[in-house]
């Protein structure tokens, strides 16, 4: 499996707890990344469309709020599995980096 790009990883993390609509995903990603990752609407919806196509995310429901359609997305089981695999990969990389930094000769 190809390592996930950070925005993809964070979108899946945002959806891991519950279904969210697009703007809520943007807010969660910004919070999770301490403001480092800001997703413009076009980027978010293109990513969500790709993730739906890949079977990692699926639309859950839609509702109209203030005259605007709000679509909610949720993580699929395949998405949870992919997120777990990538989280483990990142954990292993971080552990290797920490080990090398501790052993660093100055």
N, C-alpha and C positions, 0 to 999 in steps of 0.2 A: 504494500500500500504506500502511495506517495504521501510524504509528510504534508500536513495541512498548513496553509498559510494562516497567519495569525488572525486576520478578520474572520475566516471560516471557522477556526477553532473557537473564537469568542462568540460567534453567532450560535454555534451548537451549545456552548456552555450556557449562554443566556436562555436557550430553550430547554435546557435539561430539567429545570425545576417545574415549569408550567408552560402552557401555551401563551404566546404573546402576539400582539399586533406589531406591525412594522415599526412605528415610532417607539414603542416600548423596547423593542430589540435594540434600536439605536441607543436609547438611554442606558440599557443594561450593558451593552458593549463598552460604552464610554466609561461607565462606572467600573466594570471589571478591569479595564486597562488603565485606570487612573487618568483618563482623558487622553491617553496616547493614540487611541484608535477612534476616529470619528468617521462614521459611515454616512456619506451623502445618500439621499433617498434612492437615486438611480443605482448606485453601487449596491445598496442593501437589497433592492428588489431583484436585481440581476443575480445576486448571490443566492437569494431565496429560491428563485426560479431554477437555478442550477442544482441546488440542494434537493429540491423537490424532484427534479429529473433523475438525480442520483439515488433517490429513495431514502435520503437521510433525514428529510423534513417533509411534513405533509400539512396541507391546509386543514384546519380543524373546523372552523366556522367563520361566518361573516356576520357583521351587524352594521347597521347604519347609525352613525353618531354625528349629530349636527349636519345632516344631509350628506355625509361622506361615508363611503363604504369602508369598513375596517375589517380586514381579513386577519384572522389569527392562525398562527403556525405552531406546530408541535413537533418535537423530536420523535422520530420513529425508533423502533428497536435497533434497526441497522445503524441509525445515526448515533444511538447511545453506544453501540459496539465500536463504531469508528472513533468516537470521541474518547472512549476508554483506551483504545489502542494508541491514539496519538498522545494522550495524557501520559501514558506509560513511557512512550518514546521520549517525551520531553523530560520526564523525571529521570530517566537513565542518562540523558545528555547532561542534565544539570548535576547529577551525582558525579559523572566523569569530570566535569569542569571543576567542581568543588574539590575533588580528590587531587587533580593536577595543580590547582591553586595552593592547596595545603602543602604539597610537595615541592613547590616552586623554590628554586635556589635563587637567592638574591645576591 
